[in-house]
């Protein structure tokens, strides 16, 4: 082509234009040939994919993208629900499961036949004037209440005072001698349901308790300091209610009382208490029968309520819960019309608050489908605003009032703001500050415990 252009004798500009047009035409021909080759190869791949039953790559990518968008929707809804809840603490679970309001129970390895749940009536034991209480001859803490023609088997929960009243004279004598000794160091005494405490200020230095037929004295001494001594003791520091008085002395003899007096003197020297010479006070209490102490509310009665499932094959699965007969709690403080967190901390010690927490044993399978633990919290201030005086706070009630998430199976009560009414609060857990606020306004703290 160069020879032809030179022979024709055209100008330089004309020659350049002709060369450019030729180059563009050549590039177009090459592109057409390449596209034809690619198209042919692609048609061969599609034909082969259809013959093998394989989905084309582009279509599969589109469908995967659609699935990812659809899976993302529940997570977005869940994020909105969590943002609306107040400080919800949940165990790691699949997002889609967490937003289900009523979780289905986990299936057993073997399929179960649909069952019918039967629950006995949870009737309180009403002690009428003509009611008769018969102690069991074999079990010390079990008896039968007879009201007319009705007979009801019950379990006794004796207070420390009741145990002391029904103990033998030897135990009463040891108690009388050591209580007088403790009082010579100007310690104050406080009687709770399970113990008698000796304290000054907000610190407890000694406790009495009765287990079975044995009187025990607990002292605020470190058991490790007496490891190689003559004293016989037990280290109970691992038990929360005795963490501050970890040395337990079992008082079964004259020698054990003498050793207890020596250790009380060590305790006094450690904390700088001065012993005073005081005349003995007679703390002897005459024996009274169980019926008399029940009517005086020094013994609580529990009735065992059985919940069981009757399957189609006739088998039964049973659980137990306890119903508290008397709601009596002996408190060493005045009830307040309203209380703040700060005021509660000043009036009641942690130890005293722990002692006044009641316990309710329930069957998780029958009372709450505890398949997965979903935790929520509720503040005292929210309870005060949404409940009336004397109301009972429960998990289901909180759900009905939309105060906790509908999927919650476990909740804890925390302290905040002001509580200005007595409430009966049943919960899985409480902060000690919340316990104090509920107790100081005349309420009850009932901690649920699950028993299969």
C-alpha positions as CSV (number, residue, x, y, z in Angstrom):
1,X,0.0,0.0,0.0
2,X,2.9,2.3,0.7
3,X,4.2,1.8,-2.9
4,X,0.8,2.5,-4.3
5,X,0.5,5.7,-2.4
6,X,3.9,6.9,-3.5
7,X,3.1,6.1,-7.1
8,X,-0.1,8.0,-7.1
9,X,1.7,11.1,-5.9
10,X,-0.8,12.2,-3.2
11,X,0.1,14.7,-0.6
12,X,1.3,13.7,2.9
13,X,-2.0,14.6,4.6
14,X,-4.0,12.5,2.3
15,X,-1.7,9.6,2.7
16,X,-2.0,9.7,6.5
17,X,-5.8,9.8,6.4
18,X,-6.0,6.7,4.1
19,X,-3.6,4.8,6.3
20,X,-5.7,5.6,9.5
21,X,-8.9,4.4,7.8
22,X,-7.3,1.2,6.7
23,X,-6.0,0.5,10.3
24,X,-9.5,1.1,11.8
25,X,-11.0,-1.3,9.3
26,X,-8.5,-3.9,10.1
27,X,-9.1,-3.6,13.8
28,X,-12.8,-3.9,13.3
29,X,-12.3,-7.1,11.3
30,X,-10.1,-8.6,14.1
31,X,-12.7,-7.7,16.8
32,X,-15.5,-9.3,14.9
33,X,-13.5,-12.5,14.5
34,X,-12.6,-12.5,18.3
35,X,-16.3,-12.0,19.3
36,X,-17.3,-14.8,17.1
37,X,-14.8,-17.1,18.7
38,X,-15.9,-16.1,22.3
39,X,-19.6,-16.5,21.4
40,X,-19.0,-19.9,19.9
41,X,-17.1,-21.0,23.0
42,X,-19.8,-19.7,25.4
43,X,-22.6,-21.4,23.5
44,X,-20.6,-24.7,23.7
45,X,-20.3,-24.2,27.6
46,X,-24.0,-23.5,28.0
47,X,-24.9,-26.5,25.9
48,X,-22.6,-28.7,27.9
49,X,-23.9,-27.3,31.3
50,X,-27.5,-28.0,30.3
51,X,-26.6,-31.5,29.3
52,X,-24.9,-32.1,32.7
53,X,-27.8,-30.4,34.7
54,X,-25.5,-27.6,36.1
55,X,-26.9,-24.2,36.7
56,X,-25.1,-21.4,34.7
57,X,-22.6,-19.4,36.9
58,X,-24.3,-16.0,36.3
59,X,-27.8,-17.3,37.3
60,X,-26.4,-19.0,40.4
61,X,-24.6,-15.8,41.5
62,X,-27.9,-13.9,41.2
63,X,-29.8,-16.4,43.2
64,X,-27.2,-16.5,46.0
65,X,-27.3,-12.7,46.2
66,X,-31.1,-12.9,46.6
67,X,-30.8,-15.5,49.4
68,X,-28.3,-13.3,51.2
69,X,-30.7,-10.4,51.2
70,X,-33.5,-12.6,52.5
71,X,-31.3,-14.0,55.3
72,X,-30.3,-10.5,56.3
73,X,-33.9,-9.4,57.0
74,X,-34.3,-11.3,60.3
75,X,-31.0,-10.0,61.6
76,X,-32.2,-6.4,60.9
77,X,-35.4,-7.1,62.7
78,X,-33.5,-8.6,65.6
79,X,-31.2,-5.5,65.8
80,X,-34.3,-3.3,66.1
81,X,-35.7,-5.5,68.9
82,X,-32.4,-5.5,70.8
83,X,-32.0,-1.8,70.5
84,X,-35.5,-1.3,72.1
85,X,-34.7,-3.6,75.1
86,X,-32.8,-2.3,78.1
87,X,-29.3,-3.9,78.6
88,X,-30.4,-7.4,77.6
89,X,-27.8,-10.0,78.2
90,X,-28.3,-13.2,76.2
91,X,-26.3,-16.3,75.6
92,X,-24.8,-16.8,72.1
93,X,-27.6,-18.2,69.9
94,X,-28.7,-18.1,66.2
95,X,-30.2,-14.6,65.4
96,X,-33.3,-16.1,63.8
97,X,-34.1,-18.0,67.0
98,X,-33.6,-15.0,69.4
99,X,-36.5,-13.1,68.0
100,X,-39.0,-15.9,68.4
101,X,-41.4,-14.8,71.2
102,X,-42.3,-18.3,72.4
103,X,-39.4,-20.7,71.8
104,X,-40.3,-24.3,71.1
105,X,-38.8,-26.9,73.5
106,X,-35.8,-28.9,72.4
107,X,-36.8,-32.3,71.2
108,X,-35.5,-35.4,72.9
109,X,-33.5,-37.9,70.8
110,X,-36.6,-40.1,70.8
111,X,-39.9,-38.7,69.8
112,X,-42.3,-38.2,72.7
113,X,-46.0,-38.8,72.7
114,X,-48.1,-35.6,73.3
115,X,-48.7,-35.3,77.0
116,X,-51.3,-33.8,79.3
117,X,-49.9,-31.8,82.3
118,X,-51.8,-32.3,85.6
119,X,-51.1,-30.0,88.6
120,X,-52.5,-30.4,92.0
121,X,-54.1,-27.3,93.5
122,X,-51.6,-25.1,95.3
123,X,-53.8,-24.4,98.3
124,X,-52.4,-22.7,101.4
125,X,-52.5,-24.4,104.7
126,X,-55.1,-22.3,106.7
127,X,-54.6,-22.9,110.4
128,X,-57.9,-22.7,112.0
129,X,-58.3,-22.6,115.8
130,X,-59.4,-26.2,115.9
131,X,-56.7,-27.4,113.6
132,X,-54.5,-30.3,114.9
133,X,-50.9,-30.8,114.0
134,X,-49.4,-34.2,114.4
135,X,-45.7,-34.6,114.4
136,X,-44.2,-37.5,112.4
137,X,-42.6,-40.1,114.6
138,X,-39.9,-40.9,112.1
139,X,-39.1,-37.6,110.5
140,X,-38.4,-34.6,112.7
141,X,-39.3,-31.9,110.3
142,X,-42.5,-33.5,108.9
143,X,-46.0,-33.6,110.2
144,X,-49.7,-33.7,109.4
145,X,-52.2,-31.0,109.7
146,X,-55.8,-32.2,110.5
147,X,-58.6,-29.7,109.7
148,X,-61.9,-31.4,110.2
149,X,-61.9,-34.4,107.8
150,X,-59.0,-33.1,105.8
151,X,-55.5,-34.4,106.5
152,X,-52.5,-32.6,104.9
153,X,-48.9,-33.7,105.1
154,X,-46.5,-30.7,105.6
155,X,-42.9,-29.9,106.2
156,X,-41.7,-27.7,109.1
157,X,-39.4,-24.8,108.7
158,X,-38.4,-23.9,112.2
159,X,-36.9,-20.6,113.1
160,X,-33.9,-20.3,115.4
161,X,-36.2,-19.3,118.3
162,X,-38.4,-22.4,117.7
163,X,-35.4,-24.7,117.6
164,X,-34.2,-23.3,120.8
165,X,-37.5,-23.6,122.5
166,X,-37.8,-27.3,121.5
167,X,-34.2,-28.2,122.3
168,X,-33.1,-30.1,125.4
169,X,-32.0,-28.4,128.6
170,X,-28.3,-29.2,128.0
171,X,-28.3,-27.2,124.8
172,X,-30.3,-24.4,126.4
173,X,-27.7,-24.2,129.2
174,X,-24.8,-24.0,126.8
175,X,-26.6,-21.2,124.8
176,X,-27.4,-19.3,128.0
177,X,-23.8,-19.4,129.2
178,X,-22.2,-18.3,126.0
179,X,-24.7,-15.6,125.2
180,X,-24.0,-14.0,128.5
181,X,-20.3,-14.2,127.8
182,X,-20.7,-12.4,124.4
183,X,-22.9,-9.7,126.0
184,X,-20.1,-8.9,128.5
185,X,-18.2,-7.4,125.5
186,X,-21.0,-4.9,124.9
187,X,-22.0,-6.6,121.7
188,X,-25.6,-6.0,120.5
189,X,-27.9,-8.9,119.6
190,X,-30.2,-9.4,116.7
191,X,-32.6,-12.3,116.1
192,X,-33.3,-13.4,112.5
193,X,-35.2,-16.4,111.2
194,X,-32.2,-18.8,111.1
195,X,-29.7,-17.2,113.4
196,X,-29.0,-15.0,116.3
197,X,-26.2,-12.4,115.5
198,X,-24.0,-10.4,117.7
199,X,-22.7,-7.1,116.2
200,X,-21.5,-3.6,116.6
201,X,-22.1,-1.0,114.0
202,X,-22.5,-2.8,110.6
203,X,-20.2,-5.6,111.4
204,X,-21.2,-9.0,112.8
205,X,-18.7,-10.8,115.2
206,X,-20.6,-13.9,116.2
207,X,-23.6,-16.0,115.4
208,X,-25.6,-18.8,117.0
209,X,-27.5,-21.5,114.9
210,X,-29.1,-24.8,115.7
211,X,-28.8,-27.7,113.3
212,X,-30.5,-30.9,114.4
213,X,-29.8,-31.2,118.1
214,X,-26.5,-29.3,118.0
215,X,-25.9,-25.7,118.9
216,X,-23.2,-24.0,116.8
217,X,-21.3,-20.8,117.4
218,X,-19.7,-18.9,114.5
219,X,-16.9,-16.4,115.2
220,X,-15.3,-13.7,113.0
221,X,-11.9,-15.4,113.3
222,X,-9.7,-16.8,110.6
223,X,-9.7,-20.6,110.9
224,X,-6.2,-20.9,109.3
225,X,-4.7,-19.1,112.3
226,X,-5.7,-22.0,114.6
227,X,-4.7,-24.9,112.4
228,X,-2.3,-26.5,114.8
229,X,-4.1,-25.7,118.1
230,X,-6.2,-27.7,120.4
231,X,-9.5,-26.1,119.2
232,X,-11.9,-28.2,117.2
233,X,-13.7,-26.2,114.6
234,X,-15.0,-26.2,111.0
235,X,-14.1,-23.6,108.3
236,X,-17.4,-22.5,106.7
237,X,-16.0,-19.4,105.0
238,X,-17.1,-20.8,101.6
239,X,-20.8,-20.4,102.6
240,X,-22.0,-16.9,101.8
241,X,-24.0,-16.3,104.9
242,X,-21.1,-17.2,107.1
243,X,-18.3,-15.6,105.1
244,X,-17.8,-12.9,107.8
245,X,-17.9,-15.5,110.7
246,X,-16.1,-18.5,109.1
247,X,-15.1,-20.4,112.3
248,X,-17.8,-22.8,113.4
249,X,-17.7,-24.4,116.8
250,X,-20.0,-27.3,117.6
251,X,-21.0,-27.0,121.2
252,X,-21.7,-30.5,122.5
253,X,-19.8,-30.7,125.8
254,X,-18.6,-28.7,128.8
255,X,-15.1,-28.6,127.2
256,X,-16.4,-27.2,123.9
257,X,-18.1,-24.4,125.9
258,X,-14.8,-23.6,127.7
259,X,-12.9,-23.5,124.4
260,X,-15.6,-21.2,122.9
261,X,-15.1,-18.8,125.8
262,X,-11.3,-18.8,125.2
263,X,-11.9,-18.0,121.5
264,X,-14.4,-15.3,122.3
265,X,-11.6,-13.7,124.4
266,X,-9.2,-13.9,121.4
267,X,-11.9,-12.3,119.2
268,X,-12.3,-9.5,121.8
269,X,-8.6,-8.9,122.0
270,X,-8.3,-8.8,118.2
271,X,-11.0,-6.1,117.8
272,X,-10.3,-4.2,121.0
273,X,-13.4,-5.1,123.0
274,X,-13.3,-4.6,126.8
275,X,-14.8,-7.2,129.0
276,X,-17.2,-6.0,131.6
277,X,-18.3,-7.8,134.8
278,X,-22.1,-8.2,134.4
279,X,-24.6,-10.4,136.2
280,X,-25.9,-13.3,134.1
281,X,-29.3,-12.9,132.5
282,X,-31.5,-16.0,132.3
283,X,-32.4,-16.7,128.7
284,X,-34.0,-20.0,129.4
285,X,-37.2,-20.6,127.4
286,X,-39.7,-23.3,128.3
287,X,-40.6,-26.0,125.8
288,X,-43.7,-25.5,123.6
289,X,-45.3,-27.9,121.1
290,X,-45.3,-27.5,117.4
291,X,-48.9,-26.3,117.1
292,X,-48.3,-23.5,119.6
293,X,-45.2,-22.3,117.7
294,X,-47.0,-22.5,114.3
295,X,-49.8,-20.3,115.7
296,X,-47.1,-17.9,117.0
297,X,-45.6,-17.9,113.5
298,X,-42.2,-19.2,114.8
299,X,-42.6,-22.3,112.5
300,X,-43.5,-22.0,108.8
301,X,-45.4,-24.8,107.1
302,X,-44.7,-25.9,103.5
303,X,-46.9,-28.2,101.5
304,X,-45.3,-30.2,98.7
305,X,-47.1,-29.7,95.4
306,X,-46.5,-32.2,92.7
307,X,-46.6,-31.4,89.1
308,X,-46.5,-34.4,86.7
309,X,-47.0,-35.2,83.1
310,X,-49.2,-38.2,82.1
311,X,-48.1,-39.5,78.7
312,X,-50.2,-41.6,76.3
313,X,-48.3,-44.7,77.4
314,X,-49.3,-44.1,81.0
315,X,-45.9,-43.1,82.3
316,X,-45.5,-40.1,84.6
317,X,-42.7,-37.6,85.0
318,X,-42.9,-35.8,88.3
319,X,-41.4,-32.6,89.7
320,X,-41.8,-30.7,92.9
321,X,-42.4,-27.1,94.0
322,X,-43.0,-25.7,97.5
323,X,-45.8,-23.4,98.5
324,X,-45.0,-21.2,101.5
325,X,-47.8,-21.3,104.0
326,X,-46.9,-18.3,106.2
327,X,-45.4,-15.1,104.8
328,X,-43.9,-14.2,108.2
329,X,-40.4,-12.8,108.2
330,X,-38.8,-11.4,111.4
331,X,-37.1,-8.2,110.6
332,X,-34.8,-6.1,112.8
333,X,-35.6,-2.8,111.1
334,X,-38.5,-0.4,110.7
335,X,-40.6,-0.5,107.5
336,X,-40.2,2.7,105.4
337,X,-42.8,4.3,103.2
338,X,-40.2,5.0,100.5
339,X,-36.5,4.2,100.1
340,X,-33.6,5.0,97.9
341,X,-30.6,2.8,97.0
342,X,-28.3,4.9,99.3
343,X,-30.7,4.8,102.2
344,X,-31.1,1.0,101.9
345,X,-27.4,0.5,102.0
346,X,-27.1,2.3,105.3
347,X,-30.0,0.5,107.1
348,X,-29.4,-3.2,106.2
349,X,-26.1,-5.0,105.9
350,X,-25.4,-7.4,103.0
351,X,-25.5,-10.3,105.4
352,X,-28.9,-9.5,106.8
353,X,-30.3,-9.0,103.3
354,X,-29.1,-12.4,102.2
355,X,-30.7,-14.1,105.2
356,X,-34.1,-12.6,104.4
357,X,-34.2,-13.9,100.8
358,X,-36.8,-16.7,100.5
359,X,-36.5,-19.6,98.1
360,X,-39.1,-21.2,95.8
361,X,-38.3,-24.5,94.2
362,X,-40.0,-25.1,90.8
363,X,-39.9,-27.5,88.0
364,X,-38.5,-25.9,84.9
365,X,-40.1,-28.3,82.4
366,X,-43.6,-27.7,83.7
367,X,-43.5,-24.0,84.8
368,X,-41.3,-22.5,82.2
369,X,-40.0,-23.9,78.9
370,X,-36.4,-23.3,79.7
371,X,-35.0,-24.6,76.4
372,X,-32.4,-21.8,76.1
373,X,-31.6,-19.2,78.7
374,X,-32.5,-15.8,77.6
375,X,-31.6,-13.1,80.2
376,X,-33.2,-9.8,80.8
377,X,-33.1,-7.2,83.7
378,X,-35.7,-5.0,85.4
379,X,-35.0,-2.1,87.7
380,X,-36.7,-1.4,91.0
381,X,-37.9,2.0,89.8
382,X,-39.8,0.4,86.9
383,X,-41.5,-2.0,89.3
384,X,-42.5,0.9,91.5
385,X,-44.1,2.8,88.6
386,X,-46.0,-0.2,87.1
387,X,-47.2,-2.1,90.2
388,X,-49.5,-1.3,93.1
389,X,-48.8,-2.0,96.8
390,X,-49.1,-5.7,97.6
391,X,-48.8,-6.9,94.0
392,X,-46.7,-9.9,93.1
393,X,-44.1,-9.5,90.4
394,X,-43.5,-12.5,88.2
395,X,-41.9,-13.2,84.9
396,X,-45.2,-13.6,83.1
397,X,-46.6,-10.5,84.6
398,X,-43.6,-8.5,83.4
399,X,-44.1,-9.8,79.9
400,X,-47.7,-8.9,80.0
401,X,-46.8,-5.4,80.9
402,X,-44.1,-5.3,78.2
403,X,-41.4,-4.5,80.7
404,X,-39.1,-7.2,79.5
405,X,-38.6,-9.0,76.2
406,X,-41.2,-11.6,75.4
407,X,-38.5,-14.3,74.8
408,X,-37.0,-13.9,78.3
409,X,-36.7,-17.0,80.4
410,X,-34.4,-15.7,83.2
411,X,-34.4,-12.2,84.7
412,X,-32.6,-10.3,87.4
413,X,-33.9,-7.4,89.5
414,X,-31.5,-4.4,89.9
415,X,-31.7,-1.4,92.2
416,X,-32.3,2.2,91.0
417,X,-34.4,5.2,91.8
418,X,-37.0,5.0,94.6
419,X,-39.3,2.3,95.8
420,X,-42.4,3.6,97.5
421,X,-44.6,0.5,98.0
422,X,-44.4,-3.1,99.3
423,X,-44.1,-5.7,96.6
424,X,-43.7,-9.5,96.5
425,X,-41.0,-10.1,93.8
426,X,-40.3,-13.5,92.4
427,X,-37.2,-13.5,90.2
428,X,-34.2,-15.7,89.2
429,X,-31.7,-13.3,90.7
430,X,-31.5,-10.0,92.6
431,X,-28.7,-7.5,93.4
432,X,-28.2,-7.1,97.1
433,X,-29.2,-3.4,96.8
434,X,-32.6,-4.4,95.2
435,X,-33.2,-7.0,98.0
436,X,-32.7,-4.3,100.6
437,X,-35.1,-1.8,98.9
438,X,-37.8,-4.5,98.6
439,X,-37.4,-5.6,102.3
440,X,-37.3,-2.0,103.7
441,X,-40.7,-1.2,102.1
442,X,-42.3,-4.3,103.6
443,X,-42.0,-6.5,100.6
444,X,-40.8,-10.0,100.1
445,X,-37.9,-11.3,98.0
446,X,-38.4,-14.8,96.6
447,X,-35.6,-16.3,94.5
448,X,-36.6,-19.2,92.2
449,X,-34.5,-22.3,92.0
450,X,-35.0,-24.9,89.4
451,X,-35.1,-28.6,90.3
452,X,-35.6,-31.4,87.7
